[in-house]
């Protein structure tokens, strides 16, 4: 005779099977058009090299995950199943960008890239990883599909570099394709660099800058000017707010923001890794006097300002002014 614990496990297993069968039949009958829509989006990515994104919205348990699962099953039946790869990320599990990056590498079965050799910022590492697998005529390529579960939790993360980079990649002029690496292709070749240059016309840091507020962009311009005038010397918050206030006081159209709000904008720029602390381990220095290096070029700043919609004319002119 089975024990009580074994009976409970058997009952739970039966309930799970019945629930899946009932839900699956009901799901296919009621959401067949939605599944078809999602399959079409994915199929255009695989067959026509279109980069796109889709956001599924609904309460917990309404069938979002099952819809994606059914769409992927249909996509596999329509293709050979070898024409694309799926990367799964979950906001409950991947609570920071580095965890997400490591899992992306794991799911891609990349054995030729050593995780520990990644010494740059998350943005640089992710872009290096994605660019390393750009389409090449000499390689068999696969489309890459990212599935982000618990998407709202990614939006709550302190640093949203992962989302910036994924959405920037999705909106690039060409679809990202993942090549199956072998020992023969364990490093970047000159032709790989040419492909990256041709297909990534929008700098990844420019994409991040375009998601900033006008205040944050203005502080970026102040940092750019500070770096240019003092020949790349480090700066702190007090230097930047001084330069910002001088500009704002000279332009009546610019609303002068309160100091705490300005400092919060400065901190967000730091979290986005657009500036880097000179001495990250220093604990006896007030945050306002912590020294930073500027990680952007003047060209990146001016390109962002020229593409930024709704930025005040005075700010645009300040960004493009020749200080020297």
TAJO-V663221 format. One record per pair of residues at least 4 apart in sequence whose ideal C-beta (glycine too) atoms are under 8 Angstrom apart, sorted by the first residue. I is the first residue (numbers start at 0). J is the second residue. Records with the same first field share a line. If there is no record, write none. Layout:
I: J / J
This chain:
1: 5 / 6 / 9
2: 6
3: 7
4: 8
5: 9
6: 10
7: 11
8: 12
9: 13
10: 14
11: 15
12: 16
13: 17
14: 18
15: 19
16: 20
17: 21
18: 22
19: 23
20: 24
21: 25
22: 26 / 62 / 65
23: 27 / 65
24: 28
25: 29
26: 30 / 62 / 65 / 66 / 69
27: 31 / 34 / 69
30: 34 / 62 / 66
31: 35
32: 36
33: 37 / 66
34: 38 / 66 / 69 / 70 / 73
35: 39
36: 40
37: 41 / 53 / 55 / 66 / 67 / 70
38: 42 / 70 / 73 / 74 / 77
39: 43
40: 44 / 51 / 53
41: 45 / 70 / 71 / 74 / 83 / 144
42: 46 / 74 / 77 / 78
43: 47 / 49 / 51
44: 48 / 49 / 50 / 51 / 83 / 142 / 144 / 174
45: 74 / 78 / 82 / 83 / 142
46: 78
48: 142 / 173 / 174 / 176
49: 174
50: 168 / 169 / 170 / 171 / 173 / 174 / 175
51: 169
52: 166 / 169 / 170
54: 150
55: 63 / 66 / 67
57: 61 / 62 / 63
62: 66
63: 67
64: 68 / 148
65: 69
66: 70
67: 71 / 146
68: 72
69: 73
70: 74
71: 75 / 85 / 144
72: 76
73: 77
74: 78 / 83
75: 80
76: 80
78: 82 / 83
81: 141
82: 141 / 142
83: 141 / 142 / 143 / 144
84: 106 / 107 / 141 / 142 / 143 / 144 / 177
85: 144 / 145 / 146
86: 103 / 106 / 107 / 143 / 144 / 145 / 146
87: 106 / 146 / 148
88: 92 / 93 / 99 / 102 / 103 / 145 / 146 / 147 / 148 / 153
89: 93 / 147 / 148 / 149
90: 94 / 147 / 148 / 149 / 150 / 151 / 152 / 153 / 155 / 156
91: 148 / 149 / 152
92: 98 / 102
93: 98 / 99 / 102 / 153
94: 98 / 152 / 156
95: 99 / 156 / 158
96: 100 / 121 / 125 / 156 / 158 / 160 / 161
97: 101 / 121
98: 102
99: 103 / 161
100: 104 / 117 / 121 / 124 / 125 / 128 / 161
101: 105 / 114
102: 106
103: 107 / 125 / 128
104: 109 / 112 / 114 / 128
107: 132 / 177
109: 128 / 180
111: 180 / 182 / 185
112: 116 / 128 / 131
117: 124 / 127
119: 123 / 124 / 127
120: 124 / 160 / 272 / 275 / 294
121: 125 / 158 / 160 / 161 / 272
122: 126 / 160 / 163 / 164 / 203 / 204 / 207 / 272
123: 127
124: 128
125: 129 / 160 / 161 / 164
126: 130 / 164 / 203
127: 131
128: 132
129: 133 / 164 / 168 / 175
130: 191 / 195 / 199
131: 187 / 191
132: 143 / 175 / 176 / 177 / 178 / 180
133: 175 / 176 / 178 / 191 / 194 / 195 / 198
134: 138 / 140 / 173 / 176 / 178 / 194 / 198
135: 140 / 178 / 190 / 191 / 194
137: 190
138: 178 / 179 / 184
139: 178 / 179
140: 176 / 177 / 178
141: 176 / 177 / 178 / 179
142: 174 / 175 / 176 / 177
143: 175 / 176 / 177
145: 165
147: 153 / 165
149: 153
150: 154
151: 155
152: 156
153: 159 / 161 / 162
154: 159 / 162
156: 161
157: 270
158: 270 / 271 / 272
159: 163
160: 164 / 207 / 271 / 272
161: 165
162: 166
163: 167 / 203 / 206 / 207 / 210
164: 168 / 203 / 206
165: 169
166: 170
167: 171 / 201 / 203 / 206 / 207
168: 175
171: 175 / 198 / 199 / 201
172: 198 / 200
173: 198
178: 184
180: 184 / 185
181: 185
184: 188
187: 191 / 192
188: 192
189: 193
190: 194
191: 195
192: 196
193: 197
194: 198
195: 199
199: 203
201: 205 / 206
202: 206 / 299 / 302
203: 207
204: 208 / 273 / 294 / 295 / 299
205: 209 / 299 / 302 / 303 / 306
206: 210
207: 211 / 271 / 273
208: 216 / 219 / 273 / 295 / 299 / 300 / 303
209: 303 / 306 / 307
211: 215 / 216 / 219 / 267 / 268
212: 216 / 264
213: 217 / 309 / 310 / 311 / 314
214: 218 / 256 / 260 / 261 / 264
215: 219 / 264 / 267 / 268
216: 220 / 303 / 304 / 307 / 310 / 314
217: 221 / 243 / 246 / 253 / 314 / 317
218: 222 / 239 / 243 / 261 / 264 / 265 / 268
219: 223 / 268 / 273 / 295 / 300 / 303
220: 224 / 300 / 304 / 314 / 317 / 318
221: 225 / 239 / 242 / 243 / 246
222: 226 / 234 / 239 / 268 / 274 / 293 / 295
223: 227 / 293 / 295 / 297 / 300 / 318
224: 228 / 242 / 317 / 322
225: 229 / 234 / 238 / 239 / 242 / 293
226: 231 / 232 / 234 / 293
227: 297 / 322 / 323
228: 322
229: 234
231: 292 / 293
233: 277 / 290 / 291 / 292
234: 238 / 239 / 290 / 291 / 293
235: 239 / 287 / 288 / 289 / 290 / 291
236: 240 / 262 / 265 / 286 / 287 / 288 / 289
237: 241 / 287 / 288
238: 242
239: 243 / 265
240: 244 / 258 / 261 / 262 / 265
241: 245
242: 246
243: 247 / 261
244: 248 / 255
245: 249
246: 250 / 253 / 317
247: 253 / 254 / 255
248: 255
250: 313
252: 311 / 312 / 313
253: 311 / 313 / 314
256: 260 / 261 / 264
257: 261
258: 262
259: 263
260: 264
261: 265
262: 266 / 286 / 287
263: 267
264: 268
265: 269
266: 270
267: 271
268: 273 / 274
269: 273 / 274 / 276 / 291
272: 294
273: 293 / 294 / 295
274: 291 / 292 / 293 / 294
275: 279 / 291 / 292 / 294
276: 281 / 289 / 290 / 291
277: 289 / 290 / 291 / 292
278: 284 / 289 / 290
281: 289
284: 288 / 289
285: 289
295: 299 / 300
296: 300
297: 301
298: 302
299: 303
300: 304 / 318
301: 305 / 318 / 319
302: 306
303: 307
304: 310 / 314 / 315 / 318 / 319
305: 315 / 319
310: 314 / 315
311: 315
312: 316
313: 317
314: 318
315: 319
316: 320
